Amino acid sequence: MDDEPMWAADHVVTLIPSSAITIPESAKEFAIKGNHLTLVKGNQFDGRTKTDPHKHIHEFLRIRDMFKYRDIENEVVRLMMFPLSLTGEAKTWLDELNEGTIETWDEI
């Protein structure tokens, strides 16, 4: 049973998950550079008790603030990149928040 392809299983797979973080419509066509994403993904927070969320946020902001993007606000870039800095239980926490729960960086 475990070797069956996911489309053959008796469960529903959500194709497009909703997001707890609201990204402004003006940023929908904006793309973050791949090497910037690589740096953010290299500093992922897993939400375990032995990891420090404050240290993660500080490091995330340090990495994020190394880049300058024209035509888009820094806060929007932070909101777009932040989910990629989470993994494991921290990512699950974010994914389980109601859609549109977070609209500003301060709310994170």
C-alpha positions in Angstrom: 0.0 0.0 0.0 2.8 2.4 0.8 4.4 1.9 -2.6 1.3 3.2 -4.5 1.5 6.5 -6.2 -0.2 9.3 -4.3 -2.9 9.7 -7.0 -4.0 6.1 -6.4 -4.4 6.6 -2.6 -7.8 7.2 -1.0 -7.0 10.7 0.3 -7.4 14.2 -1.0 -4.3 16.3 -1.8 -4.7 20.0 -1.8 -3.2 21.4 -5.0 -2.8 25.0 -3.9 -2.5 25.5 -0.1 -3.8 28.7 1.4 -1.3 31.0 3.0 -1.4 32.5 6.5 0.8 35.3 5.1 -0.9 37.8 2.9 1.3 39.1 0.0 0.0 42.3 -1.6 -1.3 42.0 -5.1 1.4 44.4 -6.3 4.1 41.7 -5.5 2.4 38.8 -7.3 4.7 39.3 -10.4 7.8 39.8 -8.3 10.5 37.1 -8.2 13.2 36.6 -5.6 16.6 35.7 -6.9 17.6 32.1 -6.5 20.9 32.7 -4.7 19.0 34.7 -2.1 16.6 31.9 -1.5 19.5 29.5 -1.1 20.9 31.6 1.7 17.5 31.8 3.5 17.0 28.0 3.1 20.4 27.4 4.5 19.2 29.0 7.8 16.0 27.2 8.4 14.2 27.0 11.8 12.6 23.8 12.8 10.7 24.8 15.9 12.3 22.3 18.2 12.8 23.3 21.8 16.6 23.4 21.5 16.5 26.0 18.7 16.1 29.7 19.5 13.4 31.5 17.4 14.9 34.9 18.3 18.2 33.9 16.9 16.5 32.6 13.8 14.7 35.9 13.2 17.9 37.9 13.8 19.8 35.7 11.3 16.9 35.8 8.8 16.8 39.6 8.9 20.6 39.8 8.6 20.5 37.6 5.5 17.5 39.4 4.0 18.9 42.8 4.6 22.0 42.0 2.6 19.8 42.3 -0.6 18.3 45.4 -2.1 15.4 45.1 -4.5 14.0 47.9 -6.5 10.3 48.5 -7.0 9.2 46.5 -3.9 9.1 47.2 -0.2 11.6 45.4 2.1 8.6 44.2 4.3 7.0 42.5 1.3 10.2 40.7 0.4 10.5 39.6 4.1 7.0 38.3 4.0 7.6 36.4 0.8 10.9 34.8 2.0 10.0 34.0 5.6 8.0 30.8 5.0 11.1 29.4 3.1 13.1 29.9 6.3 10.9 27.4 8.2 11.0 23.6 8.2 9.6 20.8 10.3 7.3 21.8 13.2 7.8 25.5 12.6 6.6 25.1 9.0 3.6 23.0 10.2 2.7 25.8 12.6 2.7 28.4 9.9 0.8 26.2 7.5 -1.9 25.5 10.1 -2.7 29.2 10.7 -5.8 30.5 9.1 -5.5 32.1 5.7 -4.6 35.8 5.9 -3.6 35.7 9.6 -0.3 37.6 9.0 -0.4 40.8 7.0 2.7 42.7 8.2 6.2 41.7 9.3 5.5 42.9 12.9 2.7 40.3 13.1 5.3 37.5 12.5 
